[in-house]
Every structure is written in C-alpha cells, then in structure tokens.
Amino acid sequence: RSAQLLGYLQTPHSLEELVDRRLLYPQGYDVPFVPCAERHTIAMHLGELLAQGQVAKHGDGRYVAL
C-alpha cells in the first residue's frame, strides 16, 4: 500500500483527498466505517513514509513524495 500511496503523492494531496481516492476499499463500497478506516490507515502509512524521508508535508497540510 505504501507504493500505491507514493504513486498518488507524485502530486501533492491532503489526507482527505487521499481518503476520497480510497487505498483500502474500492469505490462504491460505502459502509459507515470506511472513511474512518481509510483515514486511519492512510495516516499510519503517511507517518511511516515521513519517518523514512520518502514524503514531505507542505505547510498547507498536503503531502508529496520526495
């Protein structure tokens, strides 16, 4: 999933934009927990990628691959 996320981050995106793109669940699978699960998982991956120096966070909250 980190590789897929890095692909998305070739252009800057906010966490909410990434949640809307869906990393875990396919588009159309709309049950109440999906946005929360997406947000949590993507935030976890972003934290790991930040710590590894593979992404940066802009001042406006958007993330981008380095």
N, C-alpha and C positions, 0 to 999 in steps of 0.2 A: 504494500500500500504506500510505503514511503516513496517508491519510484513513481507511482502514479501521481502522488501529490507533488513531487518535484516537477513532473511534466506540466501539471496545471500551473505551477508557480514560475513558469518561464516568463509570464507576465504577472504583475502584482495583483493579488486578490486579498480581500478581507476574509476573516473567519466565516462570516455569514455568507459571503459569496461561495466559499468552498463548501459550506453546508448545503447550499442550494444545488450545487453540482452533483452531490452525492458521491461518497467514496465507498461506503459500505453497502447501502441498499439501492436497488435500481429505481430509476424514475418511475412513478406510478405506484410504488409500494408505499402507500400512505396510511400508516397506523400512527397513533398518537406519540409513541416513544421514539420514532425515527429521527426527528430533528435533534432531540437531546442526545441520542446515541451517536449521531453523526458529529455533533458539536464536540462531545467529549473525546471521541476517538481522534478526530482531526486535530484538536488542541493538543492531545498527547503526542501525536506524530510531529506536530509543529515544534513542540518543546524539545523533542529529541533531535530534530533537524537543526534547530537553533543551537543547541549544545554542541553539535558536531560541526558547526560552522558551514552548513550546507544551505541555509536560508538566512535572510535578514528581515527584520521588521522595520518598516518605514514609520516615521512619526505619525502618519495618519492611520496607523493600525493595519496596513496591508503588508502582506508577506511576499517575498520574492526569492527565487532560487539564485544562488551565487555561482 
